[in-house]
Amino acid sequence: MSSVLLFIGRIWARVASSEGDQTAFELETATAVCGVRRTSFTAAVGADGATRVGVEEGLVTVEADQQKVDVPAGGETTVEFGPEKPSIYPYIRSEENWENWRREREQIFIARADTLVQEMMRGVTAPRKNLYAQDKKESWRMPRRIRINTPPNLFKS
């Protein structure tokens, strides 16, 4: 299984099927863990630590604070710090929509910076501990080939 730890920014992935019914790819953020197989999806982490997942094909299982939700093709969810179960909404796949979401997350961070920084630190420390523990259990090996396709203007400053 491959995994990515995303602190801030946006990622698009198309994940091929794995052997059996196993998760082929896992995305970890400060607020969520996304299990993926046979799926095409976009995920982002905003300035406030919130995670947004939009699914184009397949199914993404999003786990946050002991809550789990399956996001089907055409659906999206946003996970914030806290115990609320993520809801599923129709996925609006447009650059303008993602940019509006990013700006909204920046405004939330500015308004709640004092408490969000502490929550983010706790959220980032836990996945790092999990990765270190996993590294000790199994010898990590580099895949033979990694291909990353970055659409133009994916990351705007």
SEMARLUM-816500 format. One record per residue: x, z, y of N, C-alpha, C, O in turn; residue number from 1; chain. Coordinates in steps of 0.02 Angstrom, whole numbers. Each point is the difference from the previous one (the first is absolute). Example, Ala and Ser with C-alpha at 12.3 -4.5 7.8 and 13.67 -1.06 7.14 Angstrom:
% SEMARLUM-816500
NODE n.east   n.up n.north ca.east  ca.up ca.north c.east   c.up c.north o.east   o.up o.north   k c
NODE    660    390    -284     -45      0       59     45      0      60     52     33      -1   1 A
NODE    -70    -69      54      42      3       59    -39     37      55     25      8      55   2 A
END
This chain:
% SEMARLUM-816500
NODE n.east   n.up n.north ca.east  ca.up ca.north c.east   c.up c.north o.east   o.up o.north   k c
NODE     42      0     -59     -42      0       59     44      0      62     52     34       2   1 A
NODE    -72    -71      48      35     -2       64    -37     44      49    -61      7      -4   2 A
NODE     97     22      52     -34     40       51     34    -10      67     60    -13       4   3 A
NODE    -99     21      49      24     -5       68    -24     61      38    -58     22      -8   4 A
NODE    101      6      49     -18     56       43     -2    -27      71     51    -21      27   5 A
NODE   -110     20       4     -11    -29       66    -12     56      50    -49     37      -5   6 A
NODE     93    -30      54      -7     52       51    -43    -23      59    -43     36      23   7 A
NODE     56    -97       1     -38    -28       55      7    -76      -3     53    -25     -19   8 A
NODE   -105    -10      38       3    -73       -2    -52    -28     -46    -48     33     -19   9 A
NODE     58    -97       1     -51    -35      -40     35    -40     -55     55    -26       9  10 A
NODE    -89     22     -66      27    -36      -57    -56    -41     -32    -57     22      -4  11 A
NODE     74    -83     -18     -47    -41      -38     33    -10     -68     60    -13      -4  12 A
NODE    -99     19     -49      28     -8      -67    -49    -36     -46    -60      9       4  13 A
NODE     88    -50     -47     -38    -30      -55     35     25     -63     59    -15     -12  14 A
NODE    -95     52     -27      28     33      -59    -25    -34     -63    -60     -5     -10  15 A
NODE    107    -17     -31     -18    -32      -64    -23     53     -49      9     60      11  16 A
NODE    -38    -82     -66     -24     47      -50     58     32     -37     55    -27      -4  17 A
NODE    -68     86     -21      50     36      -39    -22      1     -73    -54    -23     -17  18 A
NODE     97     50     -25     -17      6      -71    -55     51      -9      3     55      28  19 A
NODE    -52    -72     -67     -54     46      -15    -42     14      62    -13    -44      41  20 A
NODE     -8    106     -34     -43     20       55     38     43      51    -31     39      36  21 A
NODE     97    -45     -35      42     41       43      0    -24      72    -10    -60      13  22 A
NODE     21    106      33       9    -18       70     68    -35       6     50     25     -25  23 A
NODE    -49    -83      58      61    -39        6     38     16      64     61    -12       3  24 A
NODE    -94     40      46      30     11       65    -33     61      32    -60      9      -6  25 A
NODE     99     31      41     -26     59       33     26      1      71     60     -9      12  26 A
NODE   -104     21      36      19      6       70    -14     72      21    -56     24      -6  27 A
NODE    108     10      30      -8     70       23      8      3      75     45    -31      28  28 A
NODE    -89     69       4       5     13       71     -8     76       9     -8     37     -48  29 A
NODE     11    -14     110      -7     71       13    -70     25     -16    -10     60     -12  30 A
NODE    -40   -105      12     -69     22      -10    -32    -26     -65    -53     24     -18  31 A
NODE     85    -71     -17     -33    -29      -59     50    -28     -49     58    -14      17  32 A
NODE    -81      6     -79      36    -36      -52    -47    -54     -25    -57     14     -19  33 A
NODE     81    -77      18     -41    -56      -21     27    -29     -65     58    -20      -2  34 A
NODE    -98     19     -50      19    -29      -64    -29    -70      -5    -59    -11      12  35 A
NODE    102    -38     -31     -19    -70        4     21    -37     -63     52     13     -29  36 A
NODE    -95    -60       8      18    -50      -52    -45    -60      10    -58      6      17  37 A
NODE     86    -65     -29     -37    -64        8    -40     -1      65    -60    -10      -1  38 A
NODE     94     20      56     -33     10       64     39    -32      57     61     -5      -2  39 A
NODE    -98    -16      53      29    -23       63    -30     45      54    -62      5       6  40 A
NODE    105     29      32     -26     48       49     47      7      59     59    -20      -3  41 A
NODE    -84     48      57      39     17       59     -9     74      12    -55     27      -6  42 A
NODE    109      7      24      -4     71       16     42     13      62     50    -35      13  43 A
NODE    -70     84      25      37     18       61     -2     75       9    -46     35     -22  44 A
NODE     98     -9      55       3     69       20      5      1      76     47    -29      28  45 A
NODE    -94     62       5      -1      3       72     45     54      28     28     39     -38  46 A
NODE    -21    -38     104      43     50       33    -23     71     -15     41     46       2  47 A
NODE   -105    -36     -17     -26     66      -14      5     18     -75    -24     54     -20  48 A
NODE     54    -98     -20       7     14      -71    -57    -24     -43      3      4     -62  49 A
NODE    -57    -29      92     -58    -25      -38     21    -62     -39     41    -40      23  50 A
NODE    -71     32     -82      13    -58      -43    -62    -43      -4    -54     26     -15  51 A
NODE     61    -91      27     -55    -47       -7     17    -49     -56     56    -26      -2  52 A
NODE   -103     15     -43      10    -45      -56    -58    -50      -1    -58     19      -3  53 A
NODE     75    -84       5     -50    -53       -5     15    -42     -62     57    -22      -9  54 A
NODE   -106     10     -32      10    -34      -64    -28    -71       2    -59    -10      15  55 A
NODE    101    -39     -30     -21    -70        0    -23    -21     -70    -51    -32      -7  56 A
NODE     89     50     -44     -16    -15      -70     13     63     -41     45     39      16  57 A
NODE    -83    -30     -69      13     55      -46    -29     66      22    -53      3      31  58 A
NODE     89     51     -47     -23     68       12     60     44      16     51     -5     -33  59 A
NODE    -57     47      84      52     49       17    -30     69      -6    -51     15      30  60 A
NODE     83     28     -69     -21     70       -5     39     40      51     61      2      -2  61 A
NODE    -97     29      48      30     39       54    -13     73     -14    -57     22      -6  62 A
NODE    111     17       2      -6     72      -12     26     36      61     56    -13      24  63 A
NODE    -96     61       1      19     37       59    -25     72      -6    -60     11      -7  64 A
NODE    105     36      11     -18     71        0    -49     16     -58    -52     31      11  65 A
NODE     71    -51     -72     -39     13      -61    -66    -38      -2    -41     13     -45  66 A
NODE     29    -59      90     -59    -43        0     22    -70     -20     54    -22      19  67 A
NODE    -96    -13     -56      17    -68      -23    -57    -47      16    -59     17      -9  68 A
NODE     76    -77      32     -50    -51       13     28    -68     -22     58    -15      13  69 A
NODE   -100    -25     -47      20    -67      -20    -26    -49      52    -60     -5      12  70 A
NODE    107    -32      18     -18    -48       52      0    -69     -31     53    -25     -21  71 A
NODE   -112     -8      16      -4    -66      -32     18    -56      49     10     12      59  72 A
NODE     -4    -72     -85      13    -59       41    -53     -5      55    -60      9     -12  73 A
NODE     82    -23      73     -46     -4       56    -14     67      33    -39      3      47  74 A
NODE     71     50     -72     -11     67       28     63     27      32     55    -25     -12  75 A
NODE    -64     76      53      57     34       31    -17     74       9    -58     20      -1  76 A
NODE    110     19       9      -8     71       14     55     23      46     54    -30       2  77 A
NODE    -66     84      34      51     32       41      2     73     -20    -51     34      -4  78 A
NODE    112    -10      -9      11     69      -20     37     36      56     53    -23      22  79 A
NODE    -80     78       0      32     41       52     20     67     -31    -19     15     -56  80 A
NODE     56     25      93      17     67      -23    -64     40      -5    -42     -2      45  81 A
NODE     35     39    -100     -59     42       -8    -33    -11     -67     18    -47     -36  82 A
NODE    -67     88      18     -31     -2      -66    -57    -49      -8    -28     -5     -55  83 A
NODE     10    -33     108     -57    -45       -6     14    -56     -49     55    -29       0  84 A
NODE   -105     13     -41       7    -56      -48     -3    -65      39    -44     -9      42  85 A
NODE     91    -37     -55      -1    -64       35    -63    -40     -16    -24      0     -57  86 A
NODE     -3    -33     107     -59    -43       -8     23    -73      -5     55    -17      22  87 A
NODE    -98    -25     -52      16    -71       -7    -44    -40      48    -60     11       5  88 A
NODE     92    -57      31     -33    -43       48     16    -72     -17     47    -14     -37  89 A
NODE    -86    -34      65      18    -70       -9     67    -15      33     13     24      56  90 A
NODE     29    -61     -89      67    -16       25     -3    -57      50    -21    -55     -17  91 A
NODE     42     68      78       4    -52       51     74    -19       6     40     36      29  92 A
NODE    -25    -94     -57      70    -21       -3     16    -47      58     -6    -61      -5  93 A
NODE     26     91      61      21    -40       57     57     37      35      3     61      -1  94 A
NODE     40    -99      32      57     29       36    -25     44      57     27     54      13  95 A
NODE    -80    -76      20     -28     38       56    -26     68     -24      9     51      34  96 A
NODE    -42    -50     -92     -26     63      -27     56     49     -16     -4     59      15  97 A
NODE     58    -85     -46      57     43      -16     33     27      64     19     58       3  98 A
NODE    -13   -101      47      30     21       63    -42     53      34     27     48      28  99 A
NODE    -93    -56     -28     -45     51       28      7     67     -37      2     53      31 100 A
NODE      3    -56     -97       9     60      -40     65     35      18      2     61       8 101 A
NODE     52   -100      -1      66     28       18     -4     36      68     26     55       8 102 A
NODE    -57    -88      41      -6     31       67    -42     64      -2     17     50      32 103 A
NODE    -71    -51     -71     -42     59       -7     40     58     -29     -7     57      22 104 A
NODE     48    -72     -73      41     52      -32     52     28      49     15     60      -3 105 A
NODE     12   -102      46      47     25       51    -34     48      48     29     51      18 106 A
NODE    -90    -66       2     -37     43       45    -17     68     -33      4     52      32 107 A
NODE    -21    -55     -96     -14     63      -37     64     42      -4     -3     61       9 108 A
NODE     60    -94     -22      63     36       -3     16     34      67     19     58       1 109 A
NODE    -28    -94      54      14     28       65    -44     60      14     24     51      26 110 A
NODE    -88    -55     -44     -46     55       12     13     61     -44    -13     56      21 111 A
NODE     39    -67     -82       9     55      -48     72      9     -23     11     27     -54 112 A
NODE     37    -48      93      70     -1      -21     25     67     -25     36      3     -50 113 A
NODE    -55     51      82      26     66      -19    -17     18     -72     43     26     -35 114 A
NODE   -103    -39      13     -19     18      -69     17    -54     -50     17     14     -57 115 A
NODE    -20    -78      78      13    -55      -46     72     -2     -25     13    -18     -57 116 A
NODE     34     34     100      71     -2      -21     12     49     -57     35    -18     -48 117 A
NODE    -63     77      51       8     49      -55    -32    -26     -64     29      7     -54 118 A
NODE    -89    -36      59     -35    -27      -59     40    -58     -30      4     -6     -61 119 A
NODE     24    -36     104      40    -57      -24     61     24     -38     17    -28     -53 120 A
NODE     17     78      79      60     26      -34    -17     25     -69     37    -12     -48 121 A
NODE    -93     48      41     -22     23      -66    -17    -59     -45     18      0     -59 122 A
NODE    -51    -50      87     -20    -58      -39     58    -43     -22     -3    -32     -53 123 A
NODE     57     30      92      59    -40      -18     44     38     -49     31    -32     -43 124 A
NODE    -27     97      48      43     40      -43    -23     -3     -73     41     -6     -45 125 A
NODE   -107      9      33     -26      0      -69     17    -64     -37     25      4     -56 126 A
NODE    -37    -64      83      18    -61      -37     75     -5     -13     21    -23     -53 127 A
NODE     21     46     101      72     -3      -10     21     45     -58     43    -19     -40 128 A
NODE    -74     78      34      15     44      -56    -19    -33     -66     36      5     -49 129 A
NODE    -94    -38      49     -22    -36      -61     49    -54     -20     15     -8     -59 130 A
NODE     10    -30     109      47    -53      -15     66     28     -28     28    -27     -47 131 A
NODE     -4     82      77      61     31      -25     -9     24     -72     45     -8     -42 132 A
NODE   -102     39      28     -13     24      -68     -3    -58     -49     25      5     -56 133 A
NODE    -57    -60      76      -5    -59      -43     70    -29     -13     15    -21     -56 134 A
NODE     27     18     108      68    -26       -9     39     41     -51     39    -28     -39 135 A
NODE    -49     93      38      36     43      -47    -24    -11     -71     40      6     -48 136 A
NODE   -105    -21      40     -28     -8      -68     21    -66     -32     14     -2     -60 137 A
NODE    -12    -51      99      15    -65      -29     54    -34      42      4      9      60 138 A
NODE     37    -48     -93      52    -35       37    -33    -58      38    -34    -42     -29 139 A
NODE     46     41      93     -30    -51       42     41    -64      -6     61      2       1 140 A
NODE    -96    -59      -7      35    -63       -3    -30    -49      49    -60      0      12 141 A
NODE    103    -42      15     -21    -49       49    -34    -58     -35     27    -25     -50 142 A
NODE    -85      2      74     -30    -59      -30     45    -61      10     40     -2      46 143 A
NODE    -48    -46     -90      42    -60        3    -10    -39      65     48    -27      28 144 A
NODE   -109     24      -5     -13    -41       58    -54     33      43    -53     20     -26 145 A
NODE     66    -15      90     -50     26       47    -11    -55      51     47    -25      30 146 A
NODE   -110      7     -20     -16    -51       50    -50     30      49    -53     23     -19 147 A
NODE     71    -23      82     -43     26       52    -17    -57      47     44    -29      31 148 A
NODE   -108     13     -25     -23    -50       48    -31     36      59    -48     37      -8 149 A
NODE     76    -47      67     -26     32       59    -34    -52      44     32    -45      26 150 A
NODE    -99     51     -18     -34    -47       44     26      7      72     21     54      20 151 A
NODE    -23   -108      18      23      4       70    -43     49      38    -60      7     -12 152 A
NODE     92     28      59     -34     48       44    -32     58     -36    -48     29      25 153 A
NODE     74    -12     -85     -29     56      -37     10     66      37    -45     42       5 154 A
NODE    106    -33      21      15     61       36     10    -17      73     47    -36      18 155 A
NODE    -90     62      24       6    -13       72     26     63      33    -17     56     -19 156 A
NODE     57    -65      69      25     58       35    -42     16      61     15     48      35 157 A
END
